[in-house]
Structure formats: C-alpha cells, structure tokens
Amino acid sequence: MAALPTLAPMWVIAIPFIGAAAIAASHNHPRLRDGLGWLASIAFFVAVCGHIEPTMSGLGATQTLGELLPGVSIGFALEPLGLLFALIGASLWLVATLYAQSYMKHMDYPHLARFFACYAIALGAAAGMAFSANLLTLFIFYEILTLSTYPLVTHSGSEEARRGGRVYLFYLLASSVGLLLPAIIWTYAATGTLTFQSGGIVDGHIAPHWVPVLLGLFAFGIGKAALMPFHKWLPSAMVAPAPVSALLHAVAVVKAGVFTVLKVVIFVFGVETLSDTGAGIWVSWVAAFTIVAASLVALTLDDFKARLAYSTVAQLSYVVVGAMVATPLAVIGAVMQMAMHAVAKITLFFSAGAIQVASNRKKIQQFDGLGRVMPYTFAFMTVGILSIIGLPIFGGMWSKWYLLLGSLQAEQWIVVGALLISSLLNILYLLIIPLRGFFAPAAEGVPTEGLHEAPLAQRIAMGVTAGGCVLLFFYPEPLYELAKGLVL
C-alpha cells in the first residue's frame, strides 16, 4: 500500500485557511459551500495522516519561515504530542462537518458561509499550534484561534450571544496577553531561546525558587485550559450553536489549552525537572480544586449545555493535574485524556444539539421520558457519559487509570481524592440524565407525543463518536505508545 504524501507543515496548516476562503466566496451557492466544506476537511485529514509514519519514526517534518530574533523564529516541527492534537482535530472535523451542516440548516441559522469559514479557520489555527516548533509560533496561532472562534460564539447575533462573546474574548485575551506573553518573554530572557526541546529549556537558567512562579504564569496564562478562576469564558460561550460548543469543548479551543499546558511542561520545563523539584504541585492542587468545584457547580445546573460546560472545566483539569504531578504515568494519563475526553464530550454536545433540533428542549427536567422517543440519541449520550465517568468498556477508563496510578506514585493524595470524588459526582450529574430520559415518566406539561428522533446525519455523527469511545477502550495501544514515547 502506497504511503500518503507528506506535505510541508505550512501547506498542511494552509488547507483549512484556503478552504475557509473558498467557503466564504461561495456564500451564494449553498451546495458548493457544503461541498467545499467537505473537501477542506477530507484534504486536511489526509494531509495530517501523511505525517503519522514519519513522526512516529522520529522523522517529523520541520520548516522555518524566518528568524525574527536570535533563537526566535516562525517555525514548525511535528512531534508525537503535536501529531495527536492534529489527529484529534482532523478526525473530529470530519464528523463535525456532517453534524454541523445538518444542525445549522434544521435550526435555520443565517450566514452559513461565514459560519463554516470561521469553523475552518479555527481548525487551521489548531493545526498551526500542533505544528509549532517554538513558543512564539504557538502563541500566534493560539491568538488566531481565539479571534476566529469569537464570531462563532456570537453567531446568532442576540444580545445574550454578544454578551457571552465579550466574556469569552475578555478572559482569553486578558489571560494570554497579561500572563502567557510575559511568561514567554521571561523564558526567552532567561534561556535565549523559545524552541521546544525534549527535556525542557529552563533547567539551569532560572533559579529554582522562581520556577514555580514562571510555571504559574504559564498555567493561568493558558486561559483555554480553564483553570479556576480563569474559567468563566467557557460557560459563557454556551450561547453558541451546538456545533460550536462541540468545536470549543471537544476539538479545538479547550484541547488547544491543555495541549499547550502539556507542551510547556514537556518541552519547556521538562517532566523530569518538574518531578524532581515538585514545582508544579501547587498548580496540581489548584487543578484538583477546579475538578471538584466545577463538578459541584455542574450538579446544580438544569441547562444541559451549561452542565456540560462545567463538566468540561473539570475534565480539562484532569490533563493539568497529570502534567503538573509530572510522573511518567500521570503524564501518560494526561496525554490519553486529551483524546478520550474529546471523543466522549463531542458525543454529548452532539446529543444536546440533536435534542434541541428534535424537541426544542434545553433543560434537563424536560428530558424525562424523552429517551423513549429518541432512543438512539440517548443511547449515544449514555456511551459518552460512561466514558467520561471512566467505566469499562469505554476509553475514558484508561486515562483515569493512568492519572490515578501516576498520582499514587507521587503520593499526591489531594489529587487522588479529587479524581475519585469527581468520578462519583460525574455519576450524579451526568448519568442521571439518560436514566431520567429512559425510565422517568414524561415531564408534566411537556408532552412527548409528536416528537421524533434526531435527523439521520446527526445520528450518524453521534454513532461514529460513540463508537470511538468503545474503540479506544479495546485499542488504546497506539495512543499509549505515543504518550509513553514522550516521557519514557
């Protein structure tokens, strides 16, 4: 079988941007617009897959566009962590395209060319981050991702959407410009380089007592990781259409946040350095608090998407915890959590949108009995929930297993306690939803007569991602080997 072509990184990143321009230009031709959306997502997926073999064999593509300062360039280099992030984006963009085209038409949203163009730009920005060879390049695409998703959050044009968009933009720009950028400048001033290196670049260049401070600037400056108190942007963005929520919470934005955290820990500080010094422990405690606090808030919310938003806040901190505990097993768990959570959470946001399309219901108390009318939607939702809880036979079990083992290895009992409490709370605030849908009497005053299942395209999309949750349980080895190569 012939190997897929390996495009230069710049051209892989360019595919979604070129697709966005073509989609925008076809705004008067809906069928052409949709076809171009498919063409861009398929071409991007194939281009990313072309980098799997060389990257895993240690021959990841590199490219430098130009040096701005000594040791500071716009450059690209793909390694296994970046490959994973790119593959998450490329594979889930395909499924999201099928879902989004159906959802946006059924909900009769206007300006679809602008919507799908910004959707493509967001995936291009995520790809730019995945391929980044240094902190400057990553920061540039990080900001492009923020700006390109703002029109998606505010797409409906309502006052609520504009207000949510302002919160979204403020938190992400304020954290990145006020904290992340100073951390990058400090790193360059101390080390003379911003280039990612295996084992890190700061060891020996920054006094040990300053390392936790610099790490804190990075951790809170990466607002997309949603550590409390820099998490408010995420529930505020729930005013967006369901396909945007799926993009924000499963594919591009939040995964860009935790990807950046892992990239900084592994290639700027070094896992061994953080493990030996314990510099990240205080951040792991903040993340542990975020896990429990966000789960408790989720328990109180009746709006399904709002509950999922706070679930995402908690689940992102699983990755931060693993990175900051910094034992090899914890980091492996954190890397695996990126993929496991992406597939499970996109399934849940797909189900939220499908319920809205079929019944115009958003409140969980209105879901009673609805599972008997929409059995496929609620069955796929259940699979995603069980994966997030971390039960066999679903992929989320593996990431939680390694996170627990790594935290036990480091004797971080606060983290262990947070992970266990969170799993119990997940059962209370997530599993109860499909149970009510399947077994509770229909909600009083909210009849189910005349309702029907979600459109076929949306059911297919949910089925694919729910199937992915199961597949990742039985075939976790490629993901484990990729993660292990980063730390062992």
Order of alpha helices (4+ residues) and beta strands (2+ residues): alpha-alpha-alpha-beta-beta-alpha-alpha-alpha-alpha-alpha-alpha-alpha-alpha-alpha-alpha-alpha-alpha-alpha-alpha-alpha-alpha-alpha-alpha-alpha
